[in-house]
Amino acid sequence: MFEVPFSRRAMLQRSAVGFGSLALASMLAETTSAEVRPVDPLAARLPHFPARAKRVIFLFMKGGPSHLDTFDPKPLLTRDDGKPLPFAKPRVQFASTGNLLKSPWEFSQHGESGAWVSTLFPHLAKHVDDLCFVHSVHGTNPAHGGAVLKLHTGSDNFVRPSMGSWVSYGLGTDNTNLPAFVTICPTLAHGGINNWGSAFLPATYAGTPLGNASVPSDKARVKFIANERVSRTVQERELAALSAMNREHLAHSGPEPALEARINSFELAFRMQSELPVVEDITQESSVTQQLYGLDDPVTANFGRMCLMARRFAENGVRFIQVTHSDSKVQWDQHSDLKNGHAKNALEVDKPIAGLLQDLKARGLLEDTLVWWGGEFGRTPTVEGSNGRDHNPEGFTMWFAGGGTKAGYHHGATDDYGFYATVDKAHIHDMHATMLHLLGLHHERLTYRYAGRDFRLTDVEGNVIHEIIA
């Protein structure tokens, strides 16, 4: 092996002025069980306390679905259609809106819980007794970019690690041949890779994208997963030689997180070559299962395939799976033509989501899998233009299923017209804190020191919503 020169960095680290190394050693000595980094940074780790959920499937509805037209009916909105809003609108709004606009869809009650669901979701309505609705979610940003970042990273104005990265940092993966965090067909808009990036966390914890929102899900693959030119034996020898050189360098230079993360990424990429294509191959699924997800219908096939892959990743040990419903046009962002836009979107996702819930439950996976559905904000009860709704971060609905949440339960409420969260308000930080709690992670203890301070997903806020926990 070649000799590595004694560098200035190594000299400082080995000398009396190597305070960085001393600080690192002290910091590691003070970490909790979920924060201790083993040799393999993706190895499964113990949570802070007994967990209710082992993994998360996050169903992200890009653009902001309307709570008023899906899961939060407002009789007064129907009665007062066309009249002025009887109270003040938010001081900061994304666009100008006019009078009240009733929902063009009918609502009815479903299941033993009697949950109200609009005719947009006939398949999902059959599963309401498995859902835990939070009707009082609110955020801080009326623009897509800031709101999407807030939902994914906890910050709307700084680059921060995504929630999937925090989860994989805290818990690792149950399958070291696969990434801990996978994002299927993510949007490249409004935050882009920051929505699944690791920021200042080691790169090992970043999400692995399968395609993007402009790629059909049947074409969504991890890039360069196969090497047709070099045999596995030769690759293994090359990797061993490269690893030996890099570790020789680390032995002289001391800790270098970027290099260590690159070594781990090479090793994971090698292991993934044999297992990831098998997980991605949904042809192994029965025709009955494929029909359950809507793969036999061109309208539902794209999102259905994403949901089916999410189930396959979940059962194969991936810790955090994100599935994004988006397209290159307007997504759920109906500033105009609300009726046609929401009808199109709901038709694409309704059957696949219902199929996912049914499949998880039948396989015994729903009990310890937390499914989280929602967008970056809701929509206004007041009309934009002649037939649209504007962005509304002041109050909207999200729902959970499984993972230790109360089934058939409703938490919080918006006002009589659905503009503001008013009862048991739940901020995005509270949703993050609750998700981590269900995974056995205390959101105030899951920290990472960077640039002289400790960071966490919930920053200096967040409260666990204990009322929704079974």
Wavefront OBJ file of the C-alpha trace (Angstrom):
o trace
v 0.000 0.000 0.000
v 1.271 3.468 -0.856
v 2.377 5.806 1.915
v 0.003 8.682 2.710
v 1.844 11.912 3.630
v 1.455 13.322 7.135
v -1.022 16.114 6.407
v -1.583 19.430 8.153
v -5.039 18.184 9.139
v -3.588 15.056 10.698
v -0.974 17.112 12.536
v -3.653 19.361 14.039
v -5.826 16.413 15.009
v -2.945 14.656 16.719
v -1.555 17.716 18.442
v -2.693 19.565 21.555
v -4.703 21.985 19.428
v -6.880 19.253 17.920
v -9.958 20.578 19.721
v -12.256 19.370 16.934
v -11.391 15.746 17.660
v -11.781 16.300 21.391
v -15.200 17.872 20.845
v -16.223 14.984 18.607
v -15.186 12.419 21.195
v -17.109 14.265 23.882
v -20.155 14.558 21.663
v -20.155 10.840 20.856
v -19.852 9.989 24.528
v -23.028 11.943 25.270
v -25.229 10.484 22.543
v -28.261 8.357 23.265
v -28.874 4.830 22.015
v -30.627 6.005 18.849
v -27.779 8.375 18.029
v -24.765 6.075 18.418
v -23.259 5.472 14.989
v -22.210 1.860 14.472
v -19.610 0.806 11.910
v -22.431 0.397 9.391
v -24.332 3.718 9.607
v -27.482 2.102 8.195
v -27.569 -0.799 10.633
v -30.828 -1.036 12.589
v -30.695 0.821 15.893
v -32.792 0.793 19.013
v -35.336 3.616 19.390
v -35.453 5.863 22.454
v -38.489 3.964 23.771
v -40.779 1.152 22.563
v -42.095 2.011 19.124
v -45.595 1.567 17.735
v -44.438 1.777 14.114
v -41.394 0.336 12.376
v -41.670 2.211 9.113
v -43.473 5.067 7.334
v -45.185 5.292 3.955
v -45.770 8.963 3.165
v -48.333 9.589 0.416
v -47.632 13.140 -0.722
v -50.355 14.857 -2.747
v -48.379 17.617 -4.474
v -50.156 20.935 -4.911
v -52.557 21.001 -1.961
v -55.781 18.958 -2.079
v -58.890 20.683 -0.804
v -60.051 19.472 2.598
v -63.398 21.126 1.889
v -64.000 18.818 -1.068
v -62.620 15.590 0.390
v -62.856 14.958 4.152
v -64.089 18.141 5.872
v -67.654 19.015 4.783
v -69.062 22.381 5.785
v -72.882 22.743 5.700
v -72.653 26.500 6.192
v -70.381 26.763 3.182
v -73.076 25.073 1.115
v -75.806 27.252 2.592
v -73.913 30.522 2.094
v -72.507 29.778 -1.363
v -71.802 33.050 -3.167
v -71.955 35.212 -0.032
v -69.003 37.093 1.499
v -66.905 35.360 4.162
v -68.346 36.639 7.477
v -64.918 37.170 9.079
v -61.504 38.447 8.083
v -59.294 36.570 5.666
v -55.641 35.928 6.587
v -53.365 38.952 6.521
v -51.000 37.160 4.124
v -52.630 35.404 1.173
v -51.197 33.846 -1.942
v -53.824 35.345 -4.266
v -56.990 37.388 -4.094
v -60.214 35.468 -3.528
v -63.866 36.456 -3.594
v -67.003 35.089 -1.966
v -67.701 31.631 -0.581
v -67.717 28.642 -2.933
v -69.574 25.465 -1.960
v -68.184 22.066 -2.794
v -69.371 20.598 -6.099
v -69.326 17.123 -4.506
v -71.765 15.434 -2.157
v -70.640 14.024 1.190
v -71.919 10.952 3.015
v -70.980 9.016 6.116
v -69.139 5.723 5.963
v -68.090 2.858 8.223
v -68.846 2.337 11.883
v -67.017 5.580 12.636
v -69.431 7.535 10.452
v -66.649 9.496 8.787
v -67.759 11.989 6.149
v -66.132 11.469 2.757
v -66.994 13.124 -0.532
v -67.841 11.232 -3.698
v -64.286 11.925 -4.871
v -63.046 8.928 -2.848
v -65.502 6.001 -3.145
v -62.800 3.337 -2.663
v -61.039 5.037 0.230
v -64.416 5.614 1.889
v -64.593 1.856 2.501
v -61.506 2.090 4.727
v -62.394 5.041 6.959
v -62.482 2.823 10.039
v -58.734 2.364 9.586
v -58.041 6.086 9.241
v -57.116 8.672 11.845
v -58.073 12.129 10.583
v -56.399 15.307 11.780
v -58.700 18.129 10.647
v -56.799 20.989 12.268
v -53.417 20.942 10.560
v -51.894 24.327 9.840
v -48.625 25.609 8.430
v -46.798 28.886 8.060
v -46.317 29.463 4.351
v -48.928 30.067 1.609
v -46.488 29.410 -1.272
v -45.760 25.965 -2.670
v -41.976 26.192 -2.336
v -41.926 27.152 1.321
v -44.851 24.927 2.294
v -43.430 21.829 0.566
v -40.054 22.363 2.227
v -41.734 22.909 5.602
v -43.623 19.645 5.282
v -40.589 17.673 4.159
v -37.821 19.265 6.226
v -39.427 21.301 9.007
v -38.065 24.548 7.558
v -39.443 26.774 4.819
v -36.454 29.066 4.391
v -33.300 27.013 5.101
v -31.822 23.817 3.703
v -32.432 21.185 6.353
v -32.440 17.368 6.408
v -35.667 15.813 5.176
v -37.870 13.861 7.554
v -36.981 10.595 5.833
v -33.319 11.359 6.463
v -33.987 12.041 10.138
v -35.852 8.741 10.437
v -33.088 6.750 8.758
v -30.478 8.585 10.860
v -32.344 7.682 14.026
v -33.270 4.085 13.249
v -31.218 2.813 10.314
v -32.722 0.133 8.111
v -33.923 -3.415 8.663
v -32.243 -4.462 5.407
v -28.677 -3.296 4.827
v -28.905 -4.380 1.187
v -31.430 -1.604 0.560
v -31.494 2.117 1.332
v -33.221 3.173 4.530
v -35.111 5.907 2.666
v -36.652 5.605 -0.803
v -38.680 8.238 -2.638
v -40.762 7.107 -5.621
v -41.270 9.562 -8.505
v -40.577 12.680 -6.401
v -41.292 16.152 -7.690
v -38.314 18.175 -8.886
v -40.175 21.433 -8.269
v -40.577 23.475 -5.079
v -37.538 22.334 -3.151
v -36.494 19.557 -5.484
v -33.831 17.280 -4.054
v -33.924 19.147 -0.746
v -37.233 17.386 -0.094
v -35.412 14.079 0.171
v -31.875 15.274 0.840
v -29.832 14.847 4.008
v -28.424 18.431 4.083
v -25.744 18.426 6.816
v -26.539 14.888 7.980
v -24.141 12.330 6.475
v -25.036 11.627 2.857
v -25.763 7.998 3.793
v -29.135 9.134 5.132
v -30.330 10.895 1.990
v -33.273 9.461 0.106
v -32.718 7.244 -2.924
v -34.972 8.451 -5.764
v -36.688 6.109 -8.187
v -37.376 8.266 -11.220
v -39.134 11.603 -10.772
v -42.571 13.126 -11.310
v -42.056 13.430 -15.068
v -41.113 9.759 -15.445
v -43.860 7.095 -15.689
v -43.610 4.772 -12.718
v -42.999 1.739 -14.933
v -39.788 3.469 -16.015
v -38.797 4.617 -12.511
v -35.616 2.840 -11.491
v -32.516 3.563 -9.492
v -29.994 4.719 -12.073
v -27.046 2.510 -12.993
v -28.188 -0.322 -10.749
v -26.814 -2.909 -13.186
v -23.289 -3.174 -14.571
v -23.366 -5.143 -17.801
v -19.664 -4.662 -18.558
v -17.978 -5.850 -15.374
v -18.668 -9.112 -13.551
v -19.707 -9.158 -9.917
v -16.420 -10.802 -8.931
v -14.370 -8.049 -10.557
v -16.601 -5.365 -9.012
v -16.078 -6.922 -5.600
v -12.295 -6.828 -6.033
v -12.386 -3.235 -7.286
v -14.549 -2.190 -4.346
v -12.228 -3.921 -1.877
v -9.169 -2.169 -3.325
v -10.898 1.223 -3.351
v -12.141 0.738 0.209
v -8.651 -0.215 1.404
v -7.128 2.933 -0.111
v -9.839 5.157 1.335
v -9.566 3.617 4.796
v -5.781 3.961 4.688
v -6.335 7.643 4.007
v -8.789 7.896 6.907
v -6.303 6.218 9.233
v -3.899 9.114 8.665
v -6.321 11.998 8.209
v -8.817 11.241 10.943
v -12.636 11.462 10.603
v -13.865 12.757 7.243
v -17.660 12.361 7.114
v -17.886 13.070 3.375
v -15.363 10.363 2.504
v -16.851 7.893 4.968
v -20.309 8.485 3.465
v -18.899 7.909 -0.029
v -17.298 4.614 1.043
v -20.618 3.494 2.524
v -22.502 4.560 -0.618
v -20.182 2.461 -2.817
v -20.658 -0.563 -0.608
v -24.444 -0.120 -0.463
v -24.633 0.338 -4.238
v -22.806 -2.961 -4.684
v -25.150 -4.801 -2.338
v -28.228 -3.206 -3.954
v -27.428 -4.677 -7.362
v -28.740 -8.085 -6.376
v -31.700 -7.155 -4.166
v -33.178 -3.908 -5.442
v -34.211 -5.182 -8.909
v -36.084 -8.025 -7.216
v -38.028 -5.595 -5.009
v -38.816 -3.358 -7.991
v -40.081 -6.268 -10.084
v -43.841 -6.206 -9.517
v -44.413 -8.901 -12.141
v -43.939 -11.318 -9.250
v -47.271 -10.116 -7.853
v -50.465 -12.015 -8.648
v -52.985 -10.587 -11.089
v -55.418 -10.219 -8.186
v -52.954 -8.045 -6.281
v -52.162 -5.964 -9.335
v -55.861 -5.376 -9.939
v -56.282 -4.404 -6.285
v -53.916 -1.484 -6.915
v -55.563 -0.572 -10.218
v -52.765 -1.711 -12.506
v -55.328 -3.022 -14.994
v -56.641 0.506 -15.616
v -54.509 3.116 -17.435
v -55.995 5.861 -15.234
v -54.832 4.295 -11.959
v -51.894 2.178 -13.160
v -49.187 4.827 -12.723
v -49.914 5.689 -9.096
v -51.011 2.126 -8.366
v -47.602 0.823 -9.367
v -45.972 3.342 -7.034
v -48.155 2.229 -4.121
v -47.439 -1.434 -4.836
v -43.692 -0.754 -4.897
v -44.091 1.085 -1.597
v -45.616 -2.034 -0.035
v -42.780 -4.157 -1.431
v -40.151 -1.798 -0.029
v -41.939 -1.723 3.333
v -42.014 -5.501 3.683
v -38.344 -5.691 2.680
v -37.046 -3.512 5.498
v -36.954 0.029 4.064
v -37.634 2.469 6.892
v -39.169 5.456 5.086
v -40.936 5.294 1.715
v -42.300 8.397 0.068
v -44.789 8.200 -2.795
v -45.546 11.443 -4.635
v -48.639 12.084 -6.719
v -47.740 14.854 -9.120
v -47.510 15.668 -12.801
v -45.925 18.304 -15.001
v -49.020 20.519 -15.017
v -51.163 21.567 -12.066
v -51.171 18.581 -9.664
v -53.782 19.293 -6.944
v -53.298 23.038 -7.380
v -56.719 24.032 -8.721
v -56.744 27.815 -8.809
v -59.334 27.287 -11.539
v -61.434 24.416 -12.813
v -61.626 22.845 -9.361
v -64.217 20.266 -10.383
v -62.329 18.732 -13.289
v -58.883 19.033 -11.711
v -59.731 17.409 -8.375
v -61.874 14.771 -10.095
v -58.916 13.774 -12.295
v -56.481 13.614 -9.380
v -58.790 11.721 -7.040
v -59.593 9.164 -9.729
v -55.872 8.471 -10.172
v -55.139 7.866 -6.474
v -58.365 6.636 -4.841
v -58.240 2.963 -5.806
v -54.444 2.585 -5.398
v -54.487 4.059 -1.873
v -57.429 1.881 -0.873
v -55.600 -1.101 -2.341
v -52.456 -0.250 -0.377
v -54.374 -0.070 2.908
v -56.181 -3.336 2.203
v -52.973 -5.107 1.189
v -50.997 -3.871 4.204
v -53.776 -4.944 6.543
v -54.128 -8.390 4.945
v -50.387 -8.998 5.307
v -50.284 -7.852 8.941
v -48.141 -4.857 7.998
v -50.573 -2.032 8.772
v -50.203 -2.558 12.512
v -46.564 -1.428 12.485
v -46.552 0.675 9.307
v -47.538 4.329 9.636
v -49.266 5.549 6.468
v -49.441 9.343 6.231
v -51.534 11.130 3.567
v -51.600 14.829 2.774
v -50.398 17.819 0.792
v -48.455 20.945 1.673
v -51.653 22.873 2.511
v -55.401 22.924 1.860
v -57.597 25.256 -0.183
v -59.682 28.316 0.618
v -63.462 28.213 1.091
v -63.539 31.417 -0.936
v -63.433 31.335 -4.706
v -60.499 32.302 -6.905
v -61.602 33.410 -10.340
v -64.916 31.791 -11.175
v -64.393 28.176 -10.147
v -61.114 27.651 -8.244
v -59.696 27.740 -4.742
v -56.495 29.402 -3.546
v -53.772 28.014 -1.268
v -54.735 27.750 2.393
v -52.141 26.864 5.067
v -54.402 28.167 7.848
v -56.374 24.947 8.300
v -56.609 21.651 6.423
v -56.883 17.874 6.811
v -54.321 15.085 6.821
v -54.814 11.486 7.853
v -52.780 8.633 9.287
v -53.442 4.917 9.183
v -51.866 2.123 11.215
v -48.610 2.500 13.110
v -50.244 2.902 16.500
v -52.752 5.620 15.597
v -56.411 5.452 16.624
v -58.515 3.875 13.894
v -61.750 5.590 12.887
v -60.807 8.680 14.868
v -61.167 12.417 14.205
v -58.964 15.035 15.834
v -59.398 18.796 15.726
v -61.584 20.982 13.552
v -61.615 24.023 11.337
v -64.144 26.861 11.625
v -67.667 26.621 10.183
v -66.430 27.530 6.699
v -63.110 25.655 6.817
v -60.699 28.576 6.608
v -58.858 28.367 9.948
v -57.894 25.514 12.257
v -59.718 26.324 15.491
v -60.002 23.225 17.708
v -56.925 21.269 18.873
v -54.698 22.931 16.309
v -51.871 20.786 14.952
v -48.876 22.490 13.379
v -46.669 20.709 10.848
v -44.054 20.495 13.623
v -46.620 18.628 15.740
v -47.204 16.163 12.918
v -43.459 15.555 12.680
v -43.137 15.126 16.445
v -46.016 12.644 16.434
v -44.570 10.634 13.555
v -41.222 10.350 15.337
v -42.952 9.431 18.605
v -44.791 6.557 16.929
v -41.406 5.346 15.654
v -40.063 5.405 19.202
v -38.003 8.562 18.723
v -38.214 11.588 21.014
v -38.165 14.571 18.689
v -36.183 16.671 21.172
v -33.500 13.986 21.571
v -33.039 13.145 17.908
v -30.473 15.866 17.247
v -27.385 16.481 15.167
v -24.747 19.072 15.981
v -23.810 21.262 13.057
v -22.256 24.731 12.834
v -22.146 25.060 16.604
v -25.706 24.140 17.488
v -27.966 21.120 17.788
v -30.547 20.712 15.026
v -33.653 18.570 14.932
v -36.583 18.018 12.572
v -38.940 20.065 14.754
v -36.334 22.807 15.403
v -37.390 24.414 18.711
v -41.089 23.584 18.394
v -43.398 20.590 18.097
v -45.693 18.712 20.445
v -46.745 15.090 20.183
v -50.483 14.736 19.495
v -51.108 12.116 22.164
v -54.864 12.116 21.555
v -54.487 10.276 18.236
v -52.274 7.502 19.613
v -54.064 4.216 20.331
l 1 2 3 4 5 6 7 8 9 10 11 12 13 14 15 16 17 18 19 20 21 22 23 24 25 26 27 28 29 30 31 32 33 34 35 36 37 38 39 40 41 42 43 44 45 46 47 48 49 50 51 52 53 54 55 56 57 58 59 60 61 62 63 64 65 66 67 68 69 70 71 72 73 74 75 76 77 78 79 80 81 82 83 84 85 86 87 88 89 90 91 92 93 94 95 96 97 98 99 100 101 102 103 104 105 106 107 108 109 110 111 112 113 114 115 116 117 118 119 120 121 122 123 124 125 126 127 128 129 130 131 132 133 134 135 136 137 138 139 140 141 142 143 144 145 146 147 148 149 150 151 152 153 154 155 156 157 158 159 160 161 162 163 164 165 166 167 168 169 170 171 172 173 174 175 176 177 178 179 180 181 182 183 184 185 186 187 188 189 190 191 192 193 194 195 196 197 198 199 200 201 202 203 204 205 206 207 208 209 210 211 212 213 214 215 216 217 218 219 220 221 222 223 224 225 226 227 228 229 230 231 232 233 234 235 236 237 238 239 240 241 242 243 244 245 246 247 248 249 250 251 252 253 254 255 256 257 258 259 260 261 262 263 264 265 266 267 268 269 270 271 272 273 274 275 276 277 278 279 280 281 282 283 284 285 286 287 288 289 290 291 292 293 294 295 296 297 298 299 300 301 302 303 304 305 306 307 308 309 310 311 312 313 314 315 316 317 318 319 320 321 322 323 324 325 326 327 328 329 330 331 332 333 334 335 336 337 338 339 340 341 342 343 344 345 346 347 348 349 350 351 352 353 354 355 356 357 358 359 360 361 362 363 364 365 366 367 368 369 370 371 372 373 374 375 376 377 378 379 380 381 382 383 384 385 386 387 388 389 390 391 392 393 394 395 396 397 398 399 400 401 402 403 404 405 406 407 408 409 410 411 412 413 414 415 416 417 418 419 420 421 422 423 424 425 426 427 428 429 430 431 432 433 434 435 436 437 438 439 440 441 442 443 444 445 446 447 448 449 450 451 452 453 454 455 456 457 458 459 460 461 462 463 464 465 466 467 468 469 470
